[in-house]
């Protein structure tokens, strides 16, 4: 089964907690703090797999998680870093953020590896918090939680030339005639339900990749039929061959077909609608009359486009068309056809000071990642740790936000499962 669109959830590993331990040796009455740091959580990478050509494996496995970092230990022993997770995808895979719709990464090169989600930092052990006045800190940093994101994996075929046109106009027949590809061919609509790729070799030794995109119909850009699933595969092509049936057997209007397909291209992507096109008048071997062909020739002249007459069955005009396509490709630049506005790597740094303050039932409720980070470092049973806790409230901006919202002495503040009275 060919699968080219899936949603998955990825989560980087949590950082390990720092340790609260003290040096214990013979003849050393009061050893200092020696708690080691926690290990960093594993990160999430995506990499191109040369042996894969579909996203079908992701239909059955929807969640991917990197390994957590280990907690720190005594004697300043650091916790082990969590293993990074490498996710294999076919070449041509686009990764998008579900929430924003932005492209996170475009894996369109052989051997490409992209970091998408960084693991959480390991927490610092209590040895880091020793000062001249705080010689035995009984607290340490908790490890940062890993980030979790829902992303879209979208496979866009890597082809130089795309075959465009309504169902049953002869695209598959043409593909099989000029390449070694063996698409399913029959005289009914939607014989092709999956994109097909083939390599075309010219007499001069040149070659290019040709994609047979399943028949697009009116409304495809809005998801009618398999619309958008098909349209995404011509986004990377540099040249489009617009195949139109001029036989008149099905009573189709070639001019109407041309404008209908191009309207769908424009609705889907303004950039795609401006891609270079060559009109291919197919099935000339079974034309009932030349009325449709003449109308199409007039259209080509009006639109300033080249038109080639062929028969995919008999091979008439095919070689001339292929030579022309090869020449055109030499003129067309291999540009970045998928625009990555900004290379995104999700990190915990982006949300380091995230928190919200709301009032409910007479209490000030403080929530967010910054709250977890602060609370994981605090030991509420230790006075020195409480002093450090209040310092963190000030440094994070929570203290200022509470004051701006009108907190008074004696008001109750709730952070996670802990409540306390506010005093200046």
C-alpha positions, 0 to 999 in steps of 0.5 A: 500500500502506498501511503504519503500522509500521516500524523504522528506524535514525537517526544524527546526524553526527559532529563535526569534529576540531579542528586542530593548526596553528601560526601561520606568518608572515614575520618571526614566528619562533615563531607560536603555535597557531592550530588552528580548531575542528571543526564540529558534526555535523548533527542529526536532526529529524522533521517532519509532511508534509501530503502523506503518509498512509502510512509505505511509503517507510520500507519501502525506506529503513531508515537515515538519517544526518545530515552530519558536521561538517568538521574545523578548519583553520589560522588559527583557521578553524572547520570547517563544521557538518554539515547537519541531516537532516529526515525527513518523516512523516505526521501522527499518527506516533509515534516510539518508542525500540526499546530502552526502548519509550518514546515519543520524540515524537508528531507529531500537529499540522500543521507540527510539527517535533521534534528527536530526535537531536543531532549530535556536538560539534566538537572544539576546536583546539589554540589552546584548550589553550595556557597560560603553561607549555604554549605550543605544544600539539601536540594537539587535541580529536577531534570527538564521534561522532554517536549512532545509535538504532533507532526505531519509527515507528507511524502512528495515524490521527487520527479523532474517531470509530472504528467497532468490530466484528467483520468483516462487520458493516457498518462499511464500508457505514455509512462509505460511507453517511455520508461520501464515502469509497469503501471496498471492500464485499463480503459476505465477511470481511475485505473491509477490510484497511486503515483508511478515513477519511471526513468526516461532515457533519451537517445543522447544518453540523458535521463530524467524522472517522470511521474504519472500523477493519478487523474485530477478532477474538478474540486481536487484542490478542495479534497474532492476524490483523492484531490490533495493527495495527488496534487502534492506530488507535482509540487516538486516537479520542474516541468508539467506535461499536460496530457489531454485526450483529443480523440473525441471518443468520450465527448470531452471538451479539450479546452474546458479540460485544460482550464479546469485542471489549471484552475485546480492547480491555482487553487492549490498553489499559486506557485504551482500554477506558474510551473512550466507546462507543455500541452500533449494532445494524446490519442491522435491515432483514434481521433474521430475528427480534428475539431478538438485538436484545432481548438486545442491548437488555438488555445496553445497559441493564445496561452503562448504554450507549446503543443505536441501531438502524440499517440501513447499506443502507436508511439507517434510523436513520442520521441520528438516530445521526449527530446524536447522535454530533455532540452527544457529541463536543461534550461529549468533551474533545480530550485528549492521547490518546497519553501522552509520559512525558518528551520525549526528545532523544538527546544525547551529553551523556547518555553523556558519561562512559560507560565500563566497566572489565573485567579480561581476560588480566591486563589492565584493559580500559577501553571506552566513549564516554568512552574514545574522547573521551579518546583522540581528544584525545591525542597519545602522542608528545608529553609535554604531550599525555600530561600532558593525557591523564592529567588527562582520566583523572582528570576522567572518573573512569576513574582512580578506577574503576581504583583501586577495582578494585585496579590496581597499579603495573606493571599493563597498561591497554588503551584502544582499540588502545593499551596502557600500564603503570600508574604513580602 
